[in-house]
Amino acid sequence: MRYRAEKDAIGEVKVPSDAYYGSETVRSLENFNISGISIQSEFIRSYAIIKISAALANHSIGKLDNKRKDAIVAACDEILRGSLSDQFFLDIFQAGAGTSTNMNVNEVIANRAIEIIGGKKGDYSIMHPNDHVNMSQSTNDTYHTAIHISSYISAKENLLPAILHLSNAFQSKSREFEDVIKVGRTHLQDAVPIRLSDEFSGYAGILRKAHDNISNAIKLFLELPLGGTAVGSGINAGKGYSTKAIHEINRMLGDKFYPSKNIYAVMQNQHEEIVVSDALAELATLLGKIANDLRFLSSGPRAGICELILPEVQPGSSIMPGKINPSMAEMMNMVCFQAIGNATTVREAGSAGQLELNVFMPIISYNLLFSINILSKGMHSFADRCIAGIKINKAMIKKHLDNDLSMATALVPYIGYEKAAEIARKAYLENKSIFEIALGMHVMDGKKLKHVLDPERFI
């Protein structure tokens, strides 16, 4: 492999001659070969948007000449199209604050811009990663801003539609199951009857609540600390830079981002990230409960509840022939576990910041985007490959309903709690229905008893 020599504050670094990245990226590769996990592409795209906006803003206030501005914008456009994606592969476990990632972006943009102008990679007299691409910026304000932009866009474009898609799938099933009455259950014990449609409408409704909660939470990301540079004071940023740069971001994205009202508060803390991450964990908690319910209600097919029949998506065992498992619900559970764990990581990283900066932004940004991505894709698959194909086992639902001991609840207004409890206990011990025992004890005539114990009256 051929190399070019670059220098930094520590000394000389050998950089592959065909690489668009430079010395700081190489040092990061050497120092942080930890996990093999790289920052997500949507985060890099958000950084490219920031660099375009910065170049346009710096040009408008007279700090950056027209030739360099155009070259930076052109290089960033290539990043947005994905043509330079192989240049961004640094480990998420890196030096604090994300300086390595910011400089990786700066170096790639600078070297591609140098080529666009007509020079050779590494000739930083033409375009310098720090002096020109990073002009009016610091890792500290741009990384915060990239977290806000990438997480907001990913949640708005992917997560929120996925929640509604899953909620609508449950609502559609609710309409399909309107006439199905089944045993309700509390404490995993038989309870009074409920419509299956109402049970499914509950799933749809709680997902709508989670949608609204996340929709409100991500609005916090509209506040951007861009222009705060190192510690929030805006040192080295030109007058009017922040407002102009954020205006350019909104022009490109069509959103309503705005400058931080208290830039020090945003740069010292990860409040917005923690709030959104917690909202994602709440969604995961609710989804996990729903997945558990479906696994429980579909358990069997011979020795379980087996009131629901989930779609068969793959064989369930390498040793037991014919076994089919609730695979999509199990997938959803595991996605939820991961998202809840990610939220714990974000909280711990958020609490570990010190003084003017939380330096653990790389792991915070990765886990936020990771949760948004897996929840979005997980819910789409869950809706399409599980919920949409759920069928009911009418015979099992009727069997359980006919033997529901909680039907004795309907007798309480007529014969009192104690007598109704006696009937329920006797029915349990003799393995008979409430109707059979109550009729045998002559608590009321058969016609009235049938009316009182009609499951429709419980709904």
C-alpha positions in Angstrom: 0.0 0.0 0.0 1.2 3.5 -0.8 1.1 6.2 1.8 1.3 10.0 2.1 2.8 11.7 5.2 0.7 14.0 7.3 1.6 15.9 10.4 -0.4 16.8 13.5 0.5 18.2 16.9 2.0 14.9 18.0 4.1 14.1 14.9 4.0 12.5 11.5 1.3 10.0 10.5 1.3 7.6 7.5 -2.1 7.9 5.7 -3.0 5.5 2.8 -2.5 7.6 -0.3 -5.9 6.9 -1.8 -7.8 7.7 1.5 -9.9 10.8 1.8 -9.5 10.7 5.6 -6.4 12.0 7.3 -4.1 11.8 10.3 -6.7 12.1 13.0 -8.8 9.4 11.5 -5.7 7.1 11.3 -4.8 7.8 15.0 -8.4 6.9 16.0 -8.2 3.7 14.0 -5.0 2.7 15.8 -6.2 3.7 19.3 -9.7 2.6 19.3 -10.0 -0.9 17.6 -12.6 -1.9 20.2 -15.9 -3.2 18.9 -16.0 -3.0 15.1 -19.3 -1.0 15.5 -19.3 2.2 13.5 -21.5 5.3 13.9 -24.7 5.1 11.8 -24.8 6.5 8.3 -27.7 8.8 9.2 -25.5 10.5 11.8 -22.8 11.1 9.2 -25.4 12.5 6.8 -26.5 14.9 9.5 -22.9 16.0 10.0 -22.6 16.7 6.3 -25.7 18.9 6.5 -24.1 20.8 9.4 -20.9 21.3 7.3 -22.8 22.6 4.3 -24.7 25.0 6.6 -21.6 26.1 8.3 -19.8 26.8 4.9 -22.8 28.8 3.6 -23.1 30.8 6.8 -19.3 31.5 7.0 -19.4 32.6 3.4 -22.4 34.9 4.0 -20.6 36.7 6.9 -17.4 37.0 4.8 -15.2 34.4 6.5 -15.0 31.8 3.7 -14.2 32.5 0.1 -16.6 31.4 -2.7 -14.3 28.7 -4.2 -13.8 26.9 -0.9 -17.5 27.3 0.0 -18.5 25.6 -3.3 -16.0 22.8 -2.9 -17.1 22.0 0.6 -20.8 22.0 -0.4 -20.0 19.7 -3.4 -18.0 17.3 -1.2 -20.8 17.2 1.3 -23.4 16.5 -1.4 -21.4 13.4 -2.3 -21.5 12.3 1.3 -25.3 12.8 1.3 -25.5 10.6 -1.8 -23.5 7.9 -0.1 -20.6 7.9 -2.5 -18.0 8.4 0.2 -19.6 6.1 2.8 -16.5 3.8 2.9 -14.5 6.6 4.5 -16.5 6.6 7.7 -15.9 3.6 9.9 -14.5 4.7 13.2 -15.4 2.8 16.3 -18.2 4.2 18.5 -15.9 3.6 21.5 -13.5 6.4 20.9 -12.1 9.5 22.6 -14.8 11.6 24.4 -17.0 14.2 22.8 -16.6 12.6 19.3 -13.6 14.6 18.2 -12.4 11.6 16.1 -15.7 11.5 14.2 -15.9 15.2 13.7 -12.3 15.2 12.4 -13.0 12.2 10.2 -15.8 14.1 8.6 -13.7 17.3 8.3 -10.8 15.4 6.7 -12.9 13.5 4.2 -14.7 16.7 3.1 -11.4 18.6 3.0 -9.6 16.1 0.8 -12.5 15.6 -1.6 -12.8 19.4 -1.8 -9.1 19.7 -2.6 -9.7 17.3 -5.5 -12.7 19.3 -6.7 -10.6 22.5 -6.7 -7.9 20.7 -8.6 -5.3 19.7 -6.0 -4.1 16.5 -4.5 -5.2 14.8 -1.3 -3.2 16.1 1.7 -2.5 19.5 0.4 -4.1 21.4 3.2 -2.9 24.7 2.0 -5.8 24.5 -0.5 -8.4 23.3 2.0 -7.7 22.7 5.7 -9.9 20.3 7.8 -9.8 22.7 10.8 -9.3 26.1 9.3 -11.9 25.8 6.6 -14.2 22.8 7.0 -14.5 23.3 10.8 -14.6 27.1 10.6 -16.8 28.6 13.4 -17.3 25.2 14.8 -16.1 22.8 17.5 -16.8 19.1 18.0 -18.6 20.1 21.2 -21.4 22.1 19.5 -21.5 20.2 16.2 -21.7 16.7 17.7 -24.6 17.8 19.9 -26.3 19.3 16.9 -25.8 16.1 14.8 -27.4 14.1 17.6 -30.4 16.3 17.6 -30.8 16.4 13.8 -30.2 12.7 13.1 -32.4 11.5 16.0 -35.2 13.9 15.2 -35.3 13.0 11.5 -35.0 9.2 12.2 -37.8 9.3 14.8 -40.1 11.5 12.6 -39.6 9.6 9.4 -39.2 6.1 10.7 -40.3 5.5 14.3 -43.5 7.5 14.5 -44.9 6.0 11.3 -44.0 2.5 12.5 -45.9 3.1 15.8 -49.0 4.2 13.9 -48.6 1.2 11.5 -48.6 -1.2 14.4 -51.4 0.6 16.1 -53.5 0.5 13.0 -52.8 -3.2 12.6 -54.2 -3.9 16.1 -57.2 -1.6 15.4 -58.0 -3.5 12.2 -57.9 -6.8 14.1 -60.1 -5.1 16.7 -62.8 -4.5 14.1 -62.4 -8.0 12.8 -62.9 -9.5 16.3 -65.9 -7.4 17.2 -68.2 -10.3 17.8 -65.8 -12.5 19.8 -66.3 -12.7 23.5 -63.6 -14.4 25.6 -62.5 -14.9 29.1 -60.8 -11.9 30.6 -57.8 -12.5 32.9 -56.3 -10.7 35.8 -53.4 -12.1 37.9 -53.2 -14.8 35.2 -56.4 -16.1 36.6 -59.9 -16.3 35.0 -61.8 -13.0 35.2 -65.0 -11.6 33.8 -65.6 -11.9 30.0 -64.3 -9.3 27.6 -64.6 -8.7 23.9 -61.4 -9.7 22.0 -62.0 -6.5 20.0 -61.7 -4.4 23.2 -58.5 -6.2 24.2 -57.0 -5.4 20.9 -58.3 -1.9 20.9 -56.3 -1.5 24.2 -53.1 -2.4 22.4 -53.9 0.1 19.6 -54.7 2.8 22.1 -51.6 2.5 24.3 -49.4 2.6 21.2 -51.2 5.8 20.2 -50.3 7.3 23.6 -46.7 6.2 23.1 -46.7 7.8 19.7 -47.9 11.1 21.1 -45.4 11.0 24.0 -42.5 10.4 21.6 -43.8 13.0 19.1 -43.7 15.6 21.9 -40.3 14.5 23.3 -38.5 14.7 20.0 -39.5 18.4 19.6 -36.8 19.0 22.2 -34.3 18.2 19.5 -35.4 21.2 17.5 -33.2 23.3 19.8 -29.7 23.4 18.4 -26.5 24.6 20.2 -24.7 25.2 16.9 -22.4 28.2 17.3 -21.5 27.5 20.9 -18.1 26.1 19.7 -15.9 24.9 22.6 -17.8 25.7 25.8 -20.9 27.6 24.7 -19.4 31.1 24.5 -19.1 31.0 20.7 -15.4 31.7 20.5 -14.1 31.9 16.9 -17.6 31.9 15.5 -18.4 35.0 13.4 -21.3 37.4 14.2 -24.6 36.1 12.9 -23.1 32.7 12.1 -25.4 30.6 14.3 -28.6 32.1 13.0 -27.5 31.8 9.4 -26.3 28.2 9.7 -29.5 27.0 11.4 -31.5 28.9 8.7 -29.6 26.8 6.1 -30.3 23.6 8.0 -34.0 24.4 7.9 -33.9 25.3 4.2 -32.4 21.9 3.4 -34.5 19.8 5.7 -37.8 21.7 5.8 -38.0 21.7 9.6 -38.1 24.4 12.3 -34.8 24.0 14.2 -33.9 27.1 16.3 -30.9 28.3 18.3 -30.6 27.3 21.9 -32.1 29.7 24.3 -29.4 28.8 26.8 -26.6 27.3 24.9 -24.6 26.5 28.1 -27.4 24.3 29.4 -27.6 22.3 26.2 -23.8 21.8 25.9 -23.3 20.9 29.6 -26.0 18.3 29.6 -27.8 15.6 27.6 -31.3 16.4 28.8 -33.0 16.1 25.4 -31.3 12.8 24.7 -32.3 11.4 28.1 -35.9 12.5 27.7 -36.2 10.9 24.3 -34.3 7.8 25.2 -36.6 7.3 28.2 -39.7 7.7 25.9 -38.2 5.0 23.7 -37.8 2.8 26.7 -41.4 3.4 27.7 -42.5 2.4 24.2 -40.3 -0.8 24.5 -41.9 -1.6 27.9 -45.4 -1.3 26.4 -44.5 -3.3 23.3 -42.9 -6.0 25.5 -46.1 -6.4 27.5 -48.1 -6.7 24.3 -45.7 -9.3 22.9 -45.9 -11.3 26.1 -49.7 -11.2 26.0 -49.8 -12.6 22.5 -47.3 -15.4 23.3 -49.4 -16.3 26.4 -52.7 -16.3 24.5 -51.3 -18.4 21.7 -49.5 -20.9 23.9 -50.1 -24.5 23.0 -51.3 -25.8 20.7 -52.5 -28.6 22.9 -51.3 -27.9 26.4 -51.7 -24.1 26.5 -54.3 -21.3 26.2 -54.4 -21.4 22.4 -57.1 -18.8 22.0 -55.1 -17.0 19.3 -53.3 -18.6 16.4 -50.2 -16.6 15.3 -48.9 -16.8 11.8 -46.4 -19.6 11.1 -43.3 -17.9 9.9 -40.6 -20.6 10.4 -40.1 -24.0 11.9 -39.6 -23.7 15.7 -37.2 -26.5 16.6 -34.1 -28.3 15.3 -35.1 -31.5 17.2 -38.9 -31.5 17.7 -40.6 -32.0 14.3 -43.6 -29.8 13.5 -43.0 -27.4 16.4 -44.0 -23.8 15.6 -43.0 -21.0 17.9 -44.3 -17.4 18.3 -41.1 -16.1 16.5 -42.2 -12.6 15.6 -43.4 -11.9 19.2 -40.1 -13.2 20.5 -38.2 -10.9 18.1 -40.3 -8.0 19.4 -39.4 -8.9 23.0 -35.7 -8.9 22.2 -35.9 -5.6 20.4 -37.6 -4.2 23.5 -34.9 -5.6 25.9 -32.2 -3.9 23.8 -34.0 -0.6 23.7 -34.4 -0.6 27.4 -30.8 -1.4 27.9 -29.8 1.3 25.5 -31.8 3.8 27.6 -29.9 2.7 30.6 -26.6 3.4 28.8 -27.8 6.9 27.7 -28.8 7.7 31.3 -25.5 6.6 32.8 -23.6 8.5 30.1 -25.7 11.5 30.7 -25.0 11.5 34.4 -21.2 11.2 33.8 -20.7 14.5 32.1 -18.6 17.1 33.9 -18.7 20.9 34.0 -19.0 22.5 30.5 -19.4 19.4 28.4 -20.7 15.9 28.5 -17.9 14.0 26.7 -19.8 10.7 26.2 -21.8 11.8 23.2 -20.6 9.1 20.9 -22.2 6.3 22.9 -25.3 8.4 23.6 -25.8 9.1 19.9 -25.2 5.5 18.8 -27.7 4.1 21.4 -30.4 6.6 20.6 -30.2 5.9 16.9 -29.9 2.2 17.5 -33.1 2.1 19.5 -35.0 4.2 17.0 -33.9 1.9 14.1 -34.6 -1.4 15.8 -37.9 -0.3 17.2 -39.0 1.1 13.8 -38.1 -2.0 11.9 -39.2 -4.4 14.6 -42.7 -2.9 14.8 -43.1 -2.9 11.0 -42.2 -6.6 10.9 -44.4 -7.4 14.0 -47.4 -5.7 12.3 -47.0 -7.2 8.9 -45.7 -10.7 9.8 -47.7 -11.3 13.0 -50.6 -9.0 13.9 -52.1 -8.9 10.4 -52.3 -12.7 10.2 -53.6 -13.5 13.7 -56.6 -15.9 13.7 -58.8 -17.1 16.5 -59.4 -20.6 17.9 -63.2 -20.4 18.3 -63.6 -23.8 20.0 -61.0 -23.0 22.6 -62.4 -19.5 23.3 -65.9 -21.0 23.8 -64.5 -23.8 26.0 -62.8 -21.4 28.3 -65.8 -19.0 28.4 -68.2 -21.8 29.2 -66.0 -22.8 32.2 -65.3 -19.3 33.4 -65.8 -19.3 37.2 -65.8 -15.5 37.3 -69.3 -15.6 35.7 -70.5 -15.9 39.3 -69.8 -12.2 39.5 -73.1 -11.6 37.6 -75.0 -13.3 40.4 -73.8 -11.0 43.2 -76.6 -8.3 42.7 -79.2 -11.1 43.1 -77.9 -13.5 45.8 -75.0 -11.6 47.4 -71.3 -12.0 47.3 -71.1 -14.9 49.9 -73.6 -17.1 48.1 -72.0 -16.3 44.7 -68.6 -17.2 46.1 -70.0 -20.5 47.4 -71.3 -21.3 43.9 -68.0 -20.5 42.3 -66.1 -22.6 44.8 -68.5 -25.6 44.3 -68.2 -25.3 40.5 -64.4 -25.3 40.8 -64.3 -28.4 43.1 -66.8 -30.3 41.1 -65.4 -29.2 37.7 -68.8 -27.9 36.5 -70.0 -24.6 35.1 -71.4 -21.8 37.2 -74.7 -22.3 35.3 -74.9 -26.0 36.3 -74.2 -25.3 40.0 -76.5 -22.3 40.3 -79.3 -24.1 38.5 -78.8 -27.1 40.8 -78.9 -24.9 43.9 -82.2 -23.3 42.7 -81.0 -19.7 43.2 -83.4 -18.6 40.4 -85.3 -20.2 37.6 -83.4 -21.5 34.5 -84.6 -18.8 32.1 -83.6 -15.9 34.4 -80.3 -17.6 35.2 -79.5 -18.0 31.6 -80.2 -14.3 31.1 -78.1 -13.2 34.1 -75.1 -15.4 33.0 -75.3 -14.3 29.3 -71.7 -13.2 28.5 -73.1 -10.3 26.5 -74.2 -8.7 29.7 -70.7 -8.5 31.0 -69.5 -6.3 28.2 
